[in-house]
């Protein structure tokens, strides 16, 4: 028995993967293609993708948001679990990165569920709010430029229905959040958001030590 979250060395991590990961071959192929890119560190882990799929199922999500799509693994994971009439609005600024994922979305039969919007995500989210779509979404995943995390969070909170769930990636930032020597803009932005969420009475909160740290924020009714 442990009174705190345990750490995972390579052996224990490999055991976790062996006994719990149910990654389809299509997902693994996209992940392997991404691993060959210089920016591969931006890819979420497969166990996190599977965990997010479970969250989508548990929330009964139909309409979802994604802030930061990269090569499309997380979009593939989320869209696969949305109903046939579900929709994921995926926000990114890169045509080249997202083009990697498009063939996999097509092969998985979920491309029609994914509405990819290329451009600054703040502008995309603001447009959804102006369009009257506040409280129209069930699930949101934030995994983009860290200095805008607070802006993405506030807009997603408006767009989520009461009881909807926001998942925020990289909140442990490879341990840099506790390093006093790291005063980079990204690290300070993550620290500031983590501190703010601790006292945000609009949400129920849990920080899950999966991947690089995943905060779950449930919008209170």
C-alpha positions, 0 to 999 in steps of 0.5 A: 500500500502507498500513501502517495502516487508512486513513480514509474521506472522503465520496468514498471512503465513497461508493465503498465503498458503490457497489462493495460494498453489496448492501442489499435494498430492504426493508432500505433502507426500514426504514433510511430510516424510521429516519433520520427519527427524532430518535434516528436516530444509534442506527441501524447503517450498512448496510455494517455490517449486511451485514458482520454477515450475513457473520459469521453465515454464517461462524460457521454461527450457528443461535441468536443474541442481540441486546442493543439492537434499536432499530428492528430493522435489525440484527435483520432483518439477522441473522435473515435469515441464520439457518436456518429453525429458527434463533432470535434473542433480541432484547433491548430496553426500548422497545416504541415503537422495536421496533414500527417494525421488526416490520412489516419482519420480517413482510414479510421472513418472519423474524418467527418467528425473532425472539423479542423480549423487552422489559425490562432485558437483564441480567435477560433474559440472567440468566434464560437462564443460570438456564434452563440455556442456557449455551453454547447460542448461536453469535453475539451482538451488543451495541449498547445502553446503554454503562454496561452493556457489561461486564455484557452481555459477561460474560453473553454470553460465558457463553451462547456456545458455544466458538468463538462470536462476540460483536460489540460496537458503538460501541467507537470512540464517534465518536472520543471514546475518545481524547479526554481531555476526555470523562469521561462515564460512557458513554465511560469504560465503553467505554474500560474494556471496550476495555482489559479485552478487550485482555488477556482470554485467554478470547477471540480479538480484533479491533477492526474500524473499520467504522461506529462501531467493531465489536469481534469477540470469539471465545470460545476453546475 
